[in-house]
Amino acid sequence: MRFFFPLVLLTLGLACKPKMLSGEKLQNKLIETMQEHLDKNAKQGVSYKVKDVAFYPDKGTKQYICDFHVQMHAPTIDTSGVMSAIIPNDFSRVERTQ
């Protein structure tokens, strides 16, 4: 019984640890985070569609440096381009750099 409680705490601690994303799941999460940011901050009548992302992790600052290919649709314009952003490892915010 004496060893049961620490064993339960250790098990809960390991089970609750957030999983690190990698590969396609990480790309999808970055695209989803950027899409939510663009939808939230879009002007009236403008819509964005994030197509893909190129990124690299900056382990020193625990952030992802990203370049997104985005299509923009407005009443008079239909164009595509590249948007750069920094997204932290917890995906809590998007800081546009270009």
C-alpha positions, 0 to 999 in steps of 0.5 A: 500500500505504501508504494501504491500512491507514488505509483499512481502519481507517477502513472498520472504524471506520465499519462497527462504529459502533452504529446509532441506533434510531428510530421503531418499532424504538426503541419495540419495543426500549424495550418489550422492555427493560422486559418483560425487567426486569419478567419478571426481577423479578416475584414468584411467580405474577405476570406482566406484559405491556407494551402500549405506551410513550410516551417522549422522549429526554433528550439531556443525560443520554443517557436515555429517559424512558418511560411504559409501559402494563402489564397485570398478572396475579396469582392474585387480581388482573387489572389494568392501569396505567402504569409510569414508568421511565428507560432509558439509550441503551444499554438496559443497565438500567431505573430505575423511577420510578413 
